[in-house]
Amino acid sequence: MDTRKGGTRAPQAIYDAVKKATVAIVAEVPGNIPRRPFTIIGSGFCIRSEGVVITCEHVFKAFVEPESYQRLMQSIGRNDGQAVTVKSIVPHAMFYSGVHGTEIRMDAVSIATGVAMKDFDLAALKLHTHPAFPQGYPTLPIADYGELHEMMEVATCGFPLGEALHDQIGTVTSSFTKGMISSIIPAQGIALRHLRGFQLDLTATNGNSGGPVFSLATGRVFGVLQGGVIHPENSQIVQGLTKAEPIYPLFDTDLIDRLAHGLPAPGPR
């Protein structure tokens, strides 16, 4: 079936691709038997068919021993990364693989290693292979920085409130939220090397952290949903005002290529 109209991808094809490449970052605790076998820590998305998933550093941090993590963050330089050993909580990336008859299929893939960024709330995770994805994992394309502008219509996909949303209203898969780029930080037109992030007019909550922020028109991802903004007077999160980290610093080195091919991450400069 042709998924293109007038040279652009049909909207439903874009949304389907985003949903398949978006993952729940979940924790499985060996020996623990709760009502479900995992807890959703945050969201993420796959950018390489070999199994490289992007999320937030603060999501990744939940899986690393505190002492090891402190040494890691002290030892790495700007835009460098280093793999660390995860603690007893077993991390997985959970993919939505569609509806098969009456069954909703979710495939949990174990995470082999992760690399954190020092100056951004970003992390890249390498997945193990999984028999459900013999041809590789579903991926999202990266937007060209030159395509981005304020007032641009965007969306995110993720797991707001984690598994609590399933408990309250029955949501099983990831959820979409639509909005726009309110501001490019620090200013529209800034050189890519000085880009610090994106202010979004978009509703999100805990569990959305690490999800893709993408163009509604193209499905190309440019940001990683980071979190909300706190009102200075009452310390409450301001609804509809969120921040996204730029994805581009992850590509300043060969870090992603090295992860994709199972090579050690680059050391500190």
Stockholm file with secondary structure:
# STOCKHOLM 1.0

chainA/1-269         MDTRKGGTRAPQAIYDAVKKATVAIVAEVPGNIPRRPFTIIGSGFCIRSEGVVITCEHVFKAFVEPESYQRLMQSIGRNDGQAVTVKSIVPHAMFYSGVHGTEIRMDAVSIATGVAMKDFDLAALKLHTHPAFPQGYPTLPIADYGELHEMMEVATCGFPLGEALHDQIGTVTSSFTKGMISSIIPAQGIALRHLRGFQLDLTATNGNSGGPVFSLATGRVFGVLQGGVIHPENSQIVQGLTKAEPIYPLFDTDLIDRLAHGLPAPGPR
#=GR chainA/1-269 SS CCCEETTEECHHHHHHHHHHHEEEEEEECTTCCCSSSCEEEEEEEEEETTTEEEECHHHHGGGBCHHHHHHHHHHCCTTCCCCCCBCSSEEEEEEEEEEETTEEEEEEEEEEEEEECSSSSCEEEEECCCTTCTTCCCCCCBCCGGGCCTTCEEEEEECTTTTHHHHHHCCCSCEEEEEEEEEEESCTTCCGGGCCEEEEECCCCTTCTTCEEEETTTCCEEEEEEEEEECTTTCCEEEEEEEEEESGGGGSSSHHHHHHTTCCCCCCC
#=GC SS_cons         CCCEETTEECHHHHHHHHHHHEEEEEEECTTCCCSSSCEEEEEEEEEETTTEEEECHHHHGGGBCHHHHHHHHHHCCTTCCCCCCBCSSEEEEEEEEEEETTEEEEEEEEEEEEEECSSSSCEEEEECCCTTCTTCCCCCCBCCGGGCCTTCEEEEEECTTTTHHHHHHCCCSCEEEEEEEEEEESCTTCCGGGCCEEEEECCCCTTCTTCEEEETTTCCEEEEEEEEEECTTTCCEEEEEEEEEESGGGGSSSHHHHHHTTCCCCCCC
//
